[in-house]
Amino acid sequence: MTTATLRVMDAHGDFSEPQRVSWHAGRFTVIGDPANAAQSGALGTAAAPRIPTEARWIMPGLVDAHLHAAWHAFDAADRAHFTEEEAHRATADALRRTLRAGFTSVRDAGGLATTTRERIPAESRPRIACSVALIDRARAGAAGGIDRAVEEVLEAGAAWVKIVATDGVGSPAGASLQSHFSATEFASAARRAASAGAGVMVHAWGGDAIDFAIESGAASIEHGIYLTVEQASRAAQSGTAFVPTMRIYRLVQQMIAAGKLPAGLAARVDAAVAAHPDAVRIARDQGVAIALGTDFGTPEQHGTNRVEFDALVEAGLSVREALVAATSSGAALLARAKDPDAPSHPPPFGVIAPGAVADAVLLARDPREPGALSDPASIVGVLLEGRLIDPRRPDFPPHPREDHL
C-alpha cells in the first residue's frame, strides 16, 4: 500500500485540506484525515517507489473525450503517406505523451483500430475507447446505408459509433448546417449501437443534426458550435453530454494564417471561433454535462491536451466547472458504453474515493491557479490504476503496481 498526504479534489472541483490518501492493487483504499489514515500505510514501501516530494495536490485522472490518436497530419491525403509501421510508432508515441500529460482515459473519435490499440502495451498508454471510423454520408453510402455502416464499426470492436452529421472545418464559407442524416436514420443507428452496448457520439456544428441526436438518445454532441438554448435544455433533460473541442479551431486559425491551410477556410473558422464560447455558456447555464475533448490529431498537438482546460475557462466556465469537465464528467460519459479497455465495473473511476480506480494526477501547484494545469511543470506524477508514472521521464515505463511486484 502507498500512502501520501495531499489536498484532494472533490466532486465539485474544490480541494480539501491536506489529508492521507492510500491506494493498493489499483484502487484507492483510504481517503481521510491524517489521524484516521495514518494507520493504513506508510509513505511507500520497499517495493513501491515513493511519490514525488513536490506532490501537494491530487485530482482524478484527466479524460480527453474526443481525440484522434492515429492521425498524424491534419489532411487525410498527408496521413496516407505513412507506412503501417510508421503510423503505429507515431500512434504509440502520441498515446505515451497523452498519458504523461495526465490523461488516463481517452475516447478516440475515429481512425484508431482496436487491433492497433491492443498492440500498444496497456501500461504505456491511457485507456482508449475506440469508435474505429467516422460514419459520414459517403461511408454510409458505400456500406449500403447507415445501419450497415454502424454494424461494420461494431464488428471491428468499436465501443462508440461516431456519426458525422454536419459539415465541418474543411467546408467552404457559407456551408449550411443541414443534417447529413435523417431523424429516422439517427434513431436506427442509435438502436443498433445500443443493442451492442455501444454509445453514440455525433459531430454536429448545429441545426437539425443536434435535434436528431438528442431525440435518438445520443450520448454526446461533439463541437456544437451553434447550440441553441432550446437544444441545450432538451439535451440536459435527455442526459446528452456536450464535448465542445474549442482549442482546435484556434489552432486551425493559426494554420490558415501561416499558409498551411487554404485562406478560403478563414471566414467559416473565424465565425465558429466567435460563436463557440456562447455555446459553452448556454450548455452550462442549461445544466448540460460538459466534458473536455480536444479533437487533437497531429504530433504537435498530442501531449498538449491540457490546453483545452484553459479554453473552457476562457469560454466562461469557472475553474471548478472546468476541473469537473476534465475529470468526472468525461469519466461518466465514457462509462456509458461497454468497452473491454475500460476499468472493470462496478468500481467507479473519475473520482478519488475508497474503492475507486486509482487513476489520478499529482501536482506541485494548485490546479485552480491560472495556467497551472496546462503548465507542464505542474504535474509531477500520474497514477494509472495505481501505477506511478513520472511524466518527467520521456522513456518511462511506469513503475509496476504493488500487487504485481
VEXDREN-2710 file (C-alpha; in Angstrom, 1 decimal):
% VEXDREN-2710
k/r/px/py/pz
1/MET/0.0/0.0/0.0
2/THR/1.1/3.5/-0.8
3/THR/0.0/6.5/1.3
4/ALA/0.6/10.2/1.0
5/THR/-0.7/13.4/2.5
6/LEU/-2.3/15.5/-0.2
7/ARG/-5.1/18.0/-0.9
8/VAL/-7.8/16.0/-2.6
9/MET/-10.2/17.2/-5.3
10/ASP/-13.9/16.6/-4.6
11/ALA/-16.8/16.2/-7.0
12/HIS/-17.3/19.9/-7.3
13/GLY/-13.7/20.9/-8.2
14/ASP/-12.8/22.1/-4.8
15/PHE/-9.8/20.8/-2.8
16/SER/-9.6/19.6/0.8
17/GLU/-7.1/20.5/3.4
18/PRO/-4.1/18.0/3.4
19/GLN/-5.3/14.5/4.2
20/ARG/-4.0/11.0/3.8
21/VAL/-4.7/9.2/0.5
22/SER/-3.9/5.5/0.2
23/TRP/-4.1/3.1/-2.8
24/HIS/-3.4/-0.5/-3.3
25/ALA/-4.0/-3.1/-6.0
26/GLY/-5.2/-0.5/-8.4
27/ARG/-7.8/1.0/-6.1
28/PHE/-8.0/3.9/-3.6
29/THR/-8.4/2.4/-0.2
30/VAL/-8.5/5.2/2.3
31/ILE/-9.3/8.9/1.9
32/GLY/-9.4/10.7/5.2
33/ASP/-7.8/12.9/7.8
34/PRO/-4.3/12.2/9.0
35/ALA/-5.4/10.8/12.3
36/ASN/-7.7/8.2/10.7
37/ALA/-5.5/7.3/7.8
38/ALA/-2.1/7.2/9.5
39/GLN/-2.5/3.6/10.4
40/SER/-3.4/2.5/6.9
41/GLY/0.1/2.5/5.5
42/ALA/3.4/4.3/5.3
43/LEU/4.7/6.7/2.6
44/GLY/5.5/4.0/0.1
45/THR/7.0/0.5/0.7
46/ALA/10.3/-1.1/-0.1
47/ALA/8.9/-2.4/-3.3
48/ALA/6.8/0.6/-4.4
49/PRO/8.7/3.9/-5.0
50/ARG/7.6/6.9/-3.0
51/ILE/5.6/9.6/-4.8
52/PRO/7.5/12.8/-5.7
53/THR/8.2/15.0/-2.7
54/GLU/6.8/18.0/-4.6
55/ALA/3.3/16.5/-4.9
56/ARG/0.8/18.6/-2.9
57/TRP/-2.5/18.2/-4.8
58/ILE/-4.2/15.1/-6.2
59/MET/-7.1/15.1/-8.7
60/PRO/-8.8/12.3/-10.7
61/GLY/-7.1/11.3/-13.9
62/LEU/-7.9/13.6/-16.8
63/VAL/-10.1/12.4/-19.6
64/ASP/-10.0/13.5/-23.3
65/ALA/-13.4/12.6/-24.6
66/HIS/-12.5/13.4/-28.2
67/LEU/-9.2/12.9/-29.9
68/HIS/-7.7/11.2/-32.9
69/ALA/-4.7/9.3/-31.7
70/ALA/-3.9/7.6/-35.0
71/TRP/-4.0/10.8/-37.1
72/HIS/-0.6/12.3/-37.6
73/ALA/-1.4/15.1/-40.1
74/PHE/-4.3/17.4/-40.5
75/ASP/-5.2/16.4/-44.0
76/ALA/-6.2/12.8/-44.9
77/ALA/-4.1/12.8/-48.0
78/ASP/-1.0/13.5/-45.9
79/ARG/-1.9/10.7/-43.5
80/ALA/-1.9/8.3/-46.4
81/HIS/1.9/8.8/-46.9
82/PHE/2.7/7.0/-43.6
83/THR/3.6/3.3/-43.8
84/GLU/1.8/1.0/-41.5
85/GLU/4.7/0.7/-39.2
86/GLU/5.4/4.4/-39.2
87/ALA/1.8/5.1/-38.3
88/HIS/1.9/2.6/-35.5
89/ARG/5.1/4.1/-34.0
90/ALA/3.6/7.6/-34.2
91/THR/0.4/6.4/-32.6
92/ALA/2.2/4.7/-29.7
93/ASP/4.2/7.9/-29.2
94/ALA/1.1/10.1/-29.3
95/LEU/-0.6/8.0/-26.6
96/ARG/2.5/7.8/-24.5
97/ARG/2.7/11.6/-24.4
98/THR/-1.0/11.9/-23.7
99/LEU/-0.6/9.6/-20.7
100/ARG/2.4/11.6/-19.5
101/ALA/0.2/14.7/-19.7
102/GLY/-2.1/13.2/-17.1
103/PHE/-4.8/11.8/-19.4
104/THR/-5.6/8.3/-18.0
105/SER/-8.6/7.7/-20.2
106/VAL/-9.4/8.9/-23.8
107/ARG/-12.1/8.4/-26.4
108/ASP/-10.8/8.1/-29.9
109/ALA/-13.2/9.8/-32.3
110/GLY/-12.1/7.9/-35.4
111/GLY/-9.0/6.5/-37.0
112/LEU/-7.7/4.2/-34.3
113/ALA/-8.4/0.5/-34.9
114/THR/-8.8/-1.8/-31.9
115/THR/-6.1/-4.0/-33.2
116/THR/-3.6/-1.1/-33.1
117/ARG/-4.7/-0.3/-29.6
118/GLU/-4.0/-3.8/-28.5
119/ARG/-0.5/-3.8/-30.0
120/ILE/0.4/-0.9/-27.6
121/PRO/1.2/-2.1/-24.0
122/ALA/-1.6/-1.0/-21.6
123/GLU/1.0/0.3/-19.2
124/SER/2.3/2.9/-21.7
125/ARG/-0.9/4.4/-22.9
126/PRO/-4.2/5.7/-21.5
127/ARG/-7.3/3.5/-21.6
128/ILE/-8.8/4.0/-25.0
129/ALA/-12.4/3.8/-26.1
130/CYS/-12.5/3.4/-29.9
131/SER/-15.0/4.5/-32.5
132/VAL/-12.8/2.9/-35.2
133/ALA/-14.1/5.1/-38.1
134/LEU/-16.1/8.2/-38.8
135/ILE/-19.5/7.4/-40.3
136/ASP/-20.3/10.2/-42.7
137/ARG/-22.7/10.2/-45.7
138/ALA/-20.1/8.8/-48.0
139/ARG/-19.2/5.9/-45.7
140/ALA/-22.8/5.1/-45.1
141/GLY/-23.5/5.1/-48.8
142/ALA/-20.5/2.8/-49.5
143/ALA/-21.7/0.4/-46.8
144/GLY/-25.2/0.2/-48.1
145/GLY/-26.8/2.5/-45.6
146/ILE/-26.1/3.9/-42.1
147/ASP/-27.3/0.6/-40.5
148/ARG/-24.7/-1.4/-42.2
149/ALA/-22.0/1.2/-41.6
150/VAL/-22.8/1.0/-37.8
151/GLU/-22.6/-2.8/-38.0
152/GLU/-19.2/-2.6/-39.6
153/VAL/-17.6/-0.5/-36.9
154/LEU/-19.3/-2.6/-34.2
155/GLU/-17.9/-5.8/-35.9
156/ALA/-14.5/-4.1/-35.8
157/GLY/-14.7/-3.7/-32.0
158/ALA/-16.0/-0.1/-31.7
159/ALA/-17.4/0.9/-28.3
160/TRP/-18.6/4.1/-29.8
161/VAL/-20.4/4.9/-33.0
162/LYS/-19.2/8.3/-34.4
163/ILE/-21.7/9.9/-36.7
164/VAL/-20.6/12.9/-38.8
165/ALA/-23.9/14.7/-39.2
166/THR/-22.9/18.2/-40.5
167/ASP/-20.2/19.9/-42.5
168/GLY/-17.0/20.8/-40.6
169/VAL/-14.0/23.0/-40.7
170/GLY/-13.0/21.9/-44.2
171/SER/-16.3/23.0/-45.8
172/PRO/-16.5/26.2/-47.8
173/ALA/-17.7/29.5/-46.4
174/GLY/-21.4/29.7/-46.2
175/ALA/-21.9/25.9/-45.9
176/SER/-25.2/25.1/-44.3
177/LEU/-25.9/23.3/-41.0
178/GLN/-28.2/20.8/-42.8
179/SER/-28.1/17.3/-41.3
180/HIS/-26.5/14.7/-43.4
181/PHE/-28.8/12.0/-41.9
182/SER/-32.5/12.0/-41.2
183/ALA/-34.1/11.6/-37.9
184/THR/-35.1/8.1/-38.9
185/GLU/-31.5/7.2/-39.7
186/PHE/-30.3/8.6/-36.4
187/ALA/-32.9/6.5/-34.5
188/SER/-32.0/3.3/-36.3
189/ALA/-28.2/3.8/-35.8
190/ALA/-28.8/4.5/-32.1
191/ARG/-30.8/1.3/-31.7
192/ARG/-28.2/-0.8/-33.3
193/ALA/-25.4/0.8/-31.2
194/ALA/-27.4/0.3/-28.0
195/SER/-28.1/-3.4/-28.8
196/ALA/-24.3/-3.9/-28.7
197/GLY/-23.7/-1.8/-25.6
198/ALA/-22.1/0.9/-27.6
199/GLY/-22.6/4.7/-27.3
200/VAL/-23.3/7.2/-30.0
201/MET/-21.3/10.4/-30.4
202/VAL/-22.4/13.0/-33.0
203/HIS/-20.3/15.5/-34.9
204/ALA/-22.7/18.4/-35.3
205/TRP/-22.0/22.1/-35.5
206/GLY/-25.7/22.9/-35.1
207/GLY/-29.1/22.8/-36.7
208/ASP/-31.3/19.8/-37.1
209/ALA/-28.5/17.3/-36.5
210/ILE/-28.4/18.3/-32.9
211/ASP/-32.1/17.9/-32.6
212/PHE/-32.0/14.4/-34.2
213/ALA/-29.0/13.4/-32.0
214/ILE/-30.9/14.3/-28.8
215/GLU/-34.1/12.7/-29.9
216/SER/-32.3/9.5/-30.8
217/GLY/-30.6/9.2/-27.4
218/ALA/-27.1/10.0/-28.5
219/ALA/-24.7/10.1/-25.5
220/SER/-22.8/13.3/-26.7
221/ILE/-22.8/16.2/-29.1
222/GLU/-19.3/17.0/-30.5
223/HIS/-18.3/20.6/-31.2
224/GLY/-21.9/22.0/-31.1
225/ILE/-20.7/25.5/-32.1
226/TYR/-24.2/26.8/-32.8
227/LEU/-26.0/25.0/-30.0
228/THR/-29.2/26.9/-29.0
229/VAL/-30.8/27.4/-25.6
230/GLU/-33.8/25.2/-26.5
231/GLN/-31.5/22.4/-27.7
232/ALA/-29.3/22.7/-24.6
233/SER/-32.4/22.5/-22.4
234/ARG/-33.5/19.2/-24.1
235/ALA/-30.0/17.8/-24.0
236/ALA/-29.9/18.4/-20.3
237/GLN/-33.3/16.6/-19.9
238/SER/-32.2/13.7/-22.0
239/GLY/-28.7/13.3/-20.5
240/THR/-26.9/14.2/-23.7
241/ALA/-23.4/15.5/-22.9
242/PHE/-21.6/18.3/-24.7
243/VAL/-17.9/18.0/-25.9
244/PRO/-17.1/21.4/-27.4
245/THR/-13.4/20.9/-28.5
246/MET/-12.7/24.6/-28.5
247/ARG/-8.9/25.0/-28.9
248/ILE/-8.6/23.1/-32.2
249/TYR/-10.4/25.9/-34.0
250/ARG/-7.9/28.4/-32.7
251/LEU/-5.1/26.2/-33.9
252/VAL/-6.8/25.9/-37.3
253/GLN/-6.9/29.7/-37.4
254/GLN/-3.1/29.8/-36.8
255/MET/-2.6/27.2/-39.6
256/ILE/-4.6/29.3/-42.0
257/ALA/-2.6/32.5/-41.0
258/ALA/0.6/30.6/-41.5
259/GLY/-0.4/29.4/-45.0
260/LYS/-0.6/25.8/-44.0
261/LEU/-4.3/25.6/-44.8
262/PRO/-6.3/27.4/-47.6
263/ALA/-7.3/31.0/-46.9
264/GLY/-10.8/30.2/-48.1
265/LEU/-11.5/28.5/-44.9
266/ALA/-10.9/31.6/-42.8
267/ALA/-14.3/33.1/-42.8
268/ARG/-16.0/29.9/-41.7
269/VAL/-13.5/29.2/-39.0
270/ASP/-13.4/32.8/-37.7
271/ALA/-17.2/32.7/-37.3
272/ALA/-17.0/29.4/-35.5
273/VAL/-14.4/30.6/-33.1
274/ALA/-16.5/33.7/-32.3
275/ALA/-19.7/31.7/-31.7
276/HIS/-18.3/28.8/-29.8
277/PRO/-18.0/30.4/-26.3
278/ASP/-21.7/31.2/-26.4
279/ALA/-22.5/27.5/-26.9
280/VAL/-20.4/26.5/-23.9
281/ARG/-22.1/29.1/-21.7
282/ILE/-25.5/28.1/-23.0
283/ALA/-24.8/24.4/-22.2
284/ARG/-23.5/25.3/-18.7
285/ASP/-26.5/27.5/-17.9
286/GLN/-29.0/24.9/-19.0
287/GLY/-27.4/22.2/-16.9
288/VAL/-25.8/20.1/-19.7
289/ALA/-22.9/17.9/-18.7
290/ILE/-19.7/19.3/-20.4
291/ALA/-16.7/17.0/-21.0
292/LEU/-13.3/18.1/-22.1
293/GLY/-12.3/17.0/-25.6
294/THR/-9.5/18.3/-27.8
295/ASP/-10.0/16.8/-31.3
296/PHE/-6.2/16.8/-31.5
297/GLY/-4.7/14.7/-34.2
298/THR/-1.1/15.9/-35.1
299/PRO/2.3/15.2/-33.4
300/GLU/2.5/18.8/-32.3
301/GLN/-0.9/18.6/-30.6
302/HIS/-0.6/15.2/-28.9
303/GLY/0.5/15.6/-25.3
304/THR/-0.6/19.2/-25.1
305/ASN/-4.2/18.2/-24.3
306/ARG/-4.4/20.2/-21.1
307/VAL/-4.6/23.5/-23.0
308/GLU/-8.3/22.6/-23.6
309/PHE/-8.9/23.2/-19.9
310/ASP/-7.8/26.8/-20.3
311/ALA/-10.1/27.2/-23.4
312/LEU/-13.1/26.1/-21.3
313/VAL/-12.2/28.7/-18.6
314/GLU/-11.8/31.4/-21.3
315/ALA/-15.2/30.5/-22.6
316/GLY/-16.8/31.2/-19.3
317/LEU/-16.7/28.1/-17.2
318/SER/-15.4/28.6/-13.7
319/VAL/-12.1/26.9/-12.8
320/ARG/-14.1/24.4/-10.7
321/GLU/-16.5/23.6/-13.5
322/ALA/-13.6/23.1/-15.9
323/LEU/-11.9/20.7/-13.5
324/VAL/-15.1/18.7/-13.3
325/ALA/-15.4/18.7/-17.1
326/ALA/-11.8/17.5/-17.4
327/THR/-12.3/14.6/-15.0
328/SER/-15.6/13.2/-13.7
329/SER/-17.8/14.4/-16.5
330/GLY/-15.6/12.8/-19.1
331/ALA/-15.3/9.6/-17.0
332/ALA/-19.1/9.4/-16.6
333/LEU/-19.5/9.9/-20.4
334/LEU/-17.1/7.1/-21.2
335/ALA/-18.8/4.8/-18.7
336/ARG/-22.0/4.9/-20.8
337/ALA/-20.5/2.5/-23.3
338/LYS/-19.4/-1.1/-22.7
339/ASP/-15.7/-1.3/-23.6
340/PRO/-13.2/-4.0/-22.8
341/ASP/-10.5/-1.4/-22.4
342/ALA/-12.4/0.4/-19.6
343/PRO/-12.0/-0.2/-15.9
344/SER/-14.0/-3.1/-14.6
345/HIS/-17.3/-2.2/-13.2
346/PRO/-18.8/-1.6/-10.7
347/PRO/-15.7/0.1/-9.3
348/PRO/-16.0/3.8/-10.3
349/PHE/-13.4/5.9/-12.0
350/GLY/-13.2/9.7/-12.4
351/VAL/-13.3/10.2/-8.6
352/ILE/-10.9/9.9/-5.7
353/ALA/-12.8/7.8/-3.1
354/PRO/-12.4/4.5/-1.4
355/GLY/-12.9/1.6/-3.9
356/ALA/-12.5/3.9/-6.9
357/VAL/-10.0/3.1/-9.7
358/ALA/-6.7/4.7/-8.7
359/ASP/-6.3/7.0/-11.7
360/ALA/-5.0/10.4/-10.7
361/VAL/-2.8/13.3/-11.4
362/LEU/-0.3/14.5/-8.7
363/LEU/0.5/18.2/-8.8
364/ALA/3.1/20.5/-7.3
365/ARG/0.8/23.6/-7.9
366/ASP/-2.8/24.3/-7.1
367/PRO/-4.6/23.5/-10.4
368/ARG/-7.1/26.3/-9.7
369/GLU/-4.3/28.9/-10.2
370/PRO/-4.5/30.5/-13.7
371/GLY/-2.3/28.5/-16.1
372/ALA/-1.3/25.9/-13.5
373/LEU/-2.9/22.8/-15.0
374/SER/-1.6/23.5/-18.5
375/ASP/1.9/24.2/-17.2
376/PRO/4.0/21.0/-17.9
377/ALA/6.0/21.6/-14.7
378/SER/2.9/21.4/-12.5
379/ILE/2.3/17.6/-13.0
380/VAL/4.8/15.6/-11.1
381/GLY/3.2/12.2/-11.2
382/VAL/0.4/10.2/-12.9
383/LEU/-1.4/7.2/-11.4
384/LEU/-2.9/4.7/-13.9
385/GLU/-4.6/2.0/-11.8
386/GLY/-2.2/2.6/-9.0
387/ARG/0.9/2.5/-11.2
388/LEU/3.1/5.6/-10.7
389/ILE/4.3/7.3/-13.8
390/ASP/6.9/10.0/-13.8
391/PRO/5.9/12.4/-16.6
392/ARG/9.4/13.9/-16.5
393/ARG/10.9/10.7/-17.8
394/PRO/10.0/10.5/-21.6
395/ASP/11.3/7.0/-21.7
396/PHE/9.2/5.6/-18.9
397/PRO/7.7/2.6/-18.4
398/PRO/5.6/3.3/-15.4
399/HIS/6.5/1.8/-12.0
400/PRO/4.7/-1.5/-11.6
401/ARG/1.7/-1.8/-9.5
402/GLU/2.5/-3.0/-6.0
403/ASP/0.4/-6.2/-6.3
404/HIS/2.4/-7.1/-9.5
405/LEU/5.8/-7.0/-7.7
END
